[in-house]
Amino acid sequence: MTGLTENLDLLTPEFALAGLAFLVLAVDLFLPEDKKHLLAWLSVAGLSGLIVLAAVMLWGEDESLYDGLLAVDDYSLFFKIFFMGMGIFIILTSIDYVKQFLDHQGEFYALILFSILGMNVMAQSRELLTAYIALELLSFCLYVLVAYARKSPRSNEGSLKYIIIGAFSSAIMLYGISMIYSTLGVTRFDDISLALVGALEVSPALWVGIALLLVGLGFKISAVPFHAWAPDAYEGAPYPVTAYLAIGSKAAAFALLLRLVAEGFVPAIDRWDQWQLIISVLAGVTMVVGNLVALAQRNVKRLMAYSSIAHAGFILAGVAALTQDSQLASNGIMLYLVGYSVTNLVVFAALIAYFNISGKEMISDMGGLAEERPFLAACIAMGMFSLGGLPIFAGFAIKFYLFTAVAEAGFLWLAGLAIFSSLISLYYYLQVIRQMYIESAPQESPPESPATGELVGLEGIPRASLAASPSILLVSVLAIALAAVLWIGVYPSPLLDTIEAASRAILPGT
Amino acid sequence: MEWAWLIPVFCFAAAPLIVVFGERLPGKGAILSILAIGGGFVVFWVVLTAFLGASPASEINGTADCFTSEFTESLTCVYEHSWFHAADLELVWGIIIDPLTLVMLGLVTFVALMVQVYSLGYMKGDPNFGWYFAVHSLFAAAMLTLVLADNFLLLYVAWELVGICSYLLIGFWHERPSAREAAKKAFIVTRIGDVGLLIGILLLWREVGSFSMSEAFEAASTGAMSEGVTTAAAILLLLGAMGKSAQVPFHVWLPDAMEGPTPVSALIHAATMVVAGVYLVARAFPIFSAYDADPLVVVVIVGLVTALMASTIALVATDLKRILAYSTISHLGLMMLSLGAFGYTAAIFHLLAHGFAKALLFLGAGSVLHSTEEQDIQRMGGLRKVMPLTALVFSIGAISLGGIPILSGFWSKDEILAAVNDHRNVAFIVFALLTALMSALYMARAMFIAFYGQLREGMEQVHDAPWLMAVPMALLAVLAIGFGFLSFNWPGDYDGIGSFVSFGERHGFSFTWWLGILSAVMAVGSFLFAWQVYLKGRISLDNAKATFAPILKVVENKYYFDEVYQWVIDRVVLVFSRIIAWFDRAVVNDIGVNTPANSVRRLGYTLRLHVTGHVYSYTLAMVLGFVGLGIFWWFRST
């Protein structure tokens, strides 16, 4: 039992990150409109510094802060560096887009920084209410970011749906937390596991509470049937925000869920293991529905939304396979998160670059892209191959590792289902590639949105704001991310070593 | 020594850089490619020096990485890193440094360097100049990885990469139909052997539980792996080796492979690709020689048949590059013969000596082709007068390979003959001597007809090789003359090549006098005979040709191998393929794939409708989902 302010310096990266966000807001007031992009570079520089600071300061730390509310360990350090690194790349990919299509540039970057702060706290919280507050910080930033294209009705619609469902699920989650507290009297993860071990029987009120909690988290990771907001929000959001939803917010929710399950449920697995089956069923439904519905999509953002739902199903399968005596599943989840995020970064950076020059986002618009922009087409194609899980790309290594872990934990049916639905997913990924490489460029006529029948594509975007060619910045981001995809696909061992250290922090059992 | 992995990495890095930035680099990337292989050559020397300084009994021996191999009885260092591990599956990538790998590294880096410098001159002005060097780099990188690999998985990856690069280079002038056909033929024929190799590797993996070579060798020698499995694995590995090293009946691709640019032929024939098979057999020698060494009987027969058959064809061929190609096949056969007769050192020594001489010969032939655009030796003659340097180096290569004493080919061939004489019955030594005789004859024939005698009409304007092409040839010529001296017991510590590269007990230089004198007499005699026949015209072969016309026809048609293959493909393979194709279309495609695929797609389109766009239905789904969870849970817990 330590005092509340002891070891407070271990939170320096978080305080500094909050300070950085406020600094960006303040500087924004004094910068002329044409210099606003400097804010992005300020954020990037700040985040880079924070990554170094966190790595130097927190390496090998294993402390609990605020009487066990926050953990400063290798696990949270791993995710902190991961989130801030992803944040850097998201900001780099959005600079051109924000300049071309959005107003209020400064606040955009400040909001991203605040949301990263929320994600960092999510990864290190080991108590339900702390986690909830961090989650809300992330969610509020995202609500605003999704609505950032103020003039676009779709952006507003998507954000409104997102807010309503988000508020609904927050309420459900809070209700679940209160039911857990009312039956067990504790909210810390490790106390929950102790209480579960000690309890004579698991009362219905407890499992209702836990089910409610899972529903709330299921919304965040867009597990079926709590996923329906995702396609609308993904489609409506400005492109970089869509990328951020797919990469950042999902990974943060999994970081929280993984710690919750590993510290709260796994130690009591001998006494009470129904969560495994519940999560595995959720995982199975999510991957199958996500992949099936993706087959029918014609807008590439919606396609990526369903793709991300399907991938959430795969990762959930890893969560279901967590056991006390093996770190394989938790390694697999983290490896998958990294590989999946990096791959998505490649796809989205290329799609954003394409949008910046064309203003189009339908799959049918992408015909002939391989002729016009061979580099962009190649990046999208390699990203799609990786998402589909083909070898030499990250997608193969991470799927192989995670599915092996799922099978080792005894969920053979789930691993089989995962492989089967990966197979389905190849169809729609290859459709995009086929469109780019085999079909010729479409005639100039704005296509119709499948859902509403209204004209989409160049909505509200004057031609003058389109760029002539992808910027050097985006091309270099693409090159780096592509190299990372290949690196993880070919030689994942160094990354795995780091991940194993992070795993030991939450699963010390082995 | 652990830095040896850098050798292929330089070239691996160069290849994509040349493809991407080639247009902007000096020399369209060729300089980068040469720097990469040159860097590899420098690292090779550093590693070699470290290795020689460390052996045999220094402090490095017996550490975690280095030990004295129980098979080769020489210092062996293995450096491994984890590549990928998930649950019980552990894949490593690692390199092995032992004398066999070292000499191969030296050969590959040196010959590739020479060939690339030569190509600067030879390929000048080609529209795909940069691409040529990119693939060249990749080819060298793959081959270097192949000889460094310490496990079968990495070896197989490099093996296939070598195959792909050879396909790209043989088909480099893909606008020519014959080049396309040759590239396809090389790829497909070697693939047949590769399947055997893959099955063999998987068989070893199943028996041993890992891809590690040393564990497989251990299992074979201690009896952990049964005799049947060991023999089967050896034969399967041999299949792969036969494909890559162009042994009968898989030799048909190599003569056609000369459709690529001539420097590529030099590289394929001398340093990469074809020697991979010989290397594989040498590397896996513990598996071949385990138990009663039965697989080696197969090796020796395959080698002998190949050597004999190819050298007879080389005697009657008239295309300069084709003569050299069949000569390569014949010498590869000799190397296999030597391995099959326990002549491990002799095979590797001949591999090196032949590599330098053959690279030289091909570069010389390339020089001729470059300035005369002529490949048929019957339309050449007296080229010595217009291209003296090329004629000189070609003659050096020819008499070295022909086995004229004191040049390197003589010593290496003699070691093979000695090994065959010691370990196999008398029939083998007779046929081996016959092969050696023919080898001298066809080299003499090619050399005299093409370069000596009267200069042909219309060849007066022919120029000699530019210096970029001349320097590599001159360097290779020095090795073709002097490399053989490495086999002696020099004063000091050096006890001949046999004390460095060996399998089992070391042995210094030994000379079987009667064999040496016999083969020397035969070689000199062949050259004198050819001189009389082709240059002086004092002996006419017309009578002999008339007498043996039917046999000659068979040989000139290359024993009808291509025709038999064509017949088999047309009458058996294609008929079978059509049946399979029908089955595939009707049953697999329509019923097996399209029907479920269409239903899956329809299901997807139907399921899509659940996302209505209305918020209330989304929340309803969430509530129903929660209720579903609750009911499910309730059923589970009661």
Interface residues (C-beta under 8 A of the other chain):
Chain A: L160 K161 I164 I165 F168 S169 I172 V202 P204 W207 V208 A211 L212 L214 V215 G218 F219 V224 P225 F226 A228 W229 P231 D232 Q274 L277 I278 V281 L282 V289 L292 V293 A294 L295 A296 Q297 L328 G332 A397 F400 Y401 T404 A405 E408 I424 Y427 A451 T452 Y491 P492 S493 L496
Chain B: H81 S82 W83 F84 H85 A86 A87 L89 A597 V600 R601 L603 G604 Y605 L607 R608 H610 V611 G613 V615 S617 Y618 T619 A621 M622 L624 G625 F626 G628 L629 G630 F632 W633 W634 R636 S637
